[in-house]
Amino acid sequence: MRAASGASGAAPAFPWEAVLHAGLYRMRLSARDFWAMTPRELGFALGLLRPSAVVPGRGAVTALMQAFPDEME
C-alpha cells in the first residue's frame, strides 16, 4: 500500500522538467551521458546526495601524525 501524499492521495509527479534542465542545460551533459546516469549518480552530481564521510577521532589523527610526521627528525 502506498502512503498518501497530498489531498488526492497520489504520489507527487517526478520533476522531469527540472531534472532535464539541470542535466542537459546546467551540467551540459550530452543526452547520451544524461540517460546513461543512474538516479544515484544524478543525485550526487546535482548535490542532492552527499557521500557519507567517516571522520577520524582525535586518537586516530594523533596516531597518524606520529606515524607520518610533517618533518623528518
C-alpha positions in Angstrom: 0.0 0.0 0.0 1.3 3.4 -1.0 1.4 6.2 1.6 -0.8 9.1 0.8 1.0 12.4 -0.1 -1.4 15.2 -0.6 -5.1 15.7 -0.7 -5.7 13.3 -3.6 -3.5 10.5 -2.1 -1.5 10.3 -5.3 2.3 10.3 -5.2 3.8 13.6 -6.4 4.9 13.6 -10.0 8.6 13.3 -10.8 10.0 16.7 -11.7 11.2 15.7 -15.2 11.5 19.3 -16.5 13.7 20.4 -13.6 15.9 17.3 -13.9 16.3 17.6 -17.6 17.1 21.3 -17.3 19.7 20.6 -14.6 21.4 17.7 -16.5 21.3 19.0 -20.1 21.5 22.8 -19.6 23.2 23.4 -16.3 25.6 20.4 -16.3 25.9 20.4 -20.1 25.7 16.7 -20.3 25.0 15.1 -23.7 21.7 13.4 -24.0 23.6 10.0 -24.2 25.5 10.7 -20.9 22.4 12.1 -19.2 20.3 9.0 -19.9 23.2 6.7 -19.0 23.4 8.0 -15.5 21.8 6.2 -12.7 19.4 8.1 -10.4 22.0 7.8 -7.6 24.8 9.3 -9.9 22.5 12.1 -10.9 21.6 12.8 -7.3 25.3 13.1 -6.4 26.1 15.2 -9.4 23.3 17.6 -8.6 24.3 17.8 -4.9 21.1 16.2 -3.7 23.1 13.3 -2.2 26.3 13.5 -0.4 28.8 10.7 0.3 28.9 9.7 4.0 32.3 10.7 5.3 34.0 8.8 8.1 35.6 11.4 10.3 38.6 10.1 12.3 38.6 10.8 16.0 41.4 12.7 17.9 43.1 9.4 18.8 43.3 8.3 15.1 44.6 11.7 14.0 47.2 11.7 16.7 48.3 8.2 15.7 48.5 9.3 12.0 50.5 12.4 13.0 53.0 10.2 14.9 53.3 7.7 12.1 53.6 10.3 9.4 55.3 13.4 10.8 55.5 16.6 8.7 59.2 17.0 9.4 61.8 14.3 9.5 63.9 14.1 12.7 
